[in-house]
Amino acid sequence: MANDYEKALQGLEGFTHIILLYHFHKAKKSELKVKPFLSEKKMGIFSVRAPNRPNAIGMSIVNLLEIKTTENNIELIFSGADM
């Protein structure tokens, strides 16, 4: 068994997409209104793709391309992440 989570991943190969939740561990406290790149006016933080967010939690829906399992490791190969 590659690791303790191998059983939890069984059946995942039948899906085309997965949801990734992640923590912006280097994010600093943000302002609630920011000026996005290539814009002249300030917008609310939740309407732009700024990494510094009030909750520091991100989500991406990505294309699952492949699941590689070796004796010591499981790799999920995906594309389309915007993190």
Legacy VTK file of the C-alpha trace (Angstrom):
# vtk DataFile Version 3.0
C-alpha trace
ASCII
DATASET POLYDATA
POINTS 83 float
0.000 0.000 0.000
1.445 3.402 -0.990
0.187 5.106 2.158
-2.757 5.339 4.522
-4.866 7.330 2.036
-4.756 4.838 -0.840
-8.115 3.323 0.156
-9.684 6.805 0.293
-8.673 7.442 -3.335
-10.213 4.224 -4.725
-12.767 5.057 -7.409
-11.310 8.494 -8.101
-10.024 7.307 -11.499
-13.643 7.397 -12.706
-13.807 11.202 -12.381
-12.626 13.904 -14.783
-12.427 16.745 -12.244
-11.506 17.154 -8.590
-11.897 20.032 -6.147
-8.731 21.295 -4.469
-8.935 23.268 -1.238
-5.732 24.954 -0.127
-4.386 27.483 2.307
-2.568 30.625 1.113
0.151 30.168 3.735
2.136 33.239 2.626
-0.849 35.563 2.339
-0.809 38.741 4.369
-3.828 40.519 5.804
-5.599 42.251 2.958
-7.666 45.343 2.428
-11.310 44.746 1.593
-11.034 46.922 -1.536
-8.010 46.613 -3.836
-6.944 47.933 -7.233
-6.555 44.946 -9.556
-3.711 44.715 -12.051
-4.706 46.442 -15.324
-7.525 48.398 -13.700
-7.812 51.972 -12.471
-10.640 51.514 -9.987
-10.751 49.657 -6.690
-12.913 46.566 -6.409
-14.030 44.297 -3.572
-11.448 41.655 -2.660
-13.826 38.768 -3.466
-14.287 39.971 -7.060
-10.575 39.844 -7.941
-7.922 37.116 -8.005
-5.663 38.599 -5.342
-3.771 36.065 -3.186
-4.096 38.113 0.016
-7.595 37.262 1.185
-9.399 37.745 4.487
-9.802 33.985 4.997
-6.598 32.697 3.225
-8.491 29.680 1.828
-8.496 28.956 -1.897
-10.413 26.554 -4.123
-9.771 25.283 -7.636
-11.713 22.811 -9.751
-9.081 21.016 -11.857
-8.946 18.362 -14.565
-7.744 15.039 -13.178
-5.337 13.643 -15.779
-3.734 10.663 -14.085
-3.264 8.868 -10.778
0.246 7.449 -10.330
0.739 4.898 -7.569
4.133 3.556 -6.520
5.189 1.563 -3.497
5.849 4.726 -1.463
3.758 7.439 -3.054
0.495 8.450 -4.729
0.522 11.333 -7.199
-2.547 13.067 -8.581
-1.631 14.665 -11.908
-3.968 17.526 -12.801
-4.219 20.636 -14.957
-6.098 23.896 -14.763
-5.119 25.013 -11.276
-5.326 28.790 -10.770
-3.564 28.971 -7.430
LINES 1 84
83 0 1 2 3 4 5 6 7 8 9 10 11 12 13 14 15 16 17 18 19 20 21 22 23 24 25 26 27 28 29 30 31 32 33 34 35 36 37 38 39 40 41 42 43 44 45 46 47 48 49 50 51 52 53 54 55 56 57 58 59 60 61 62 63 64 65 66 67 68 69 70 71 72 73 74 75 76 77 78 79 80 81 82
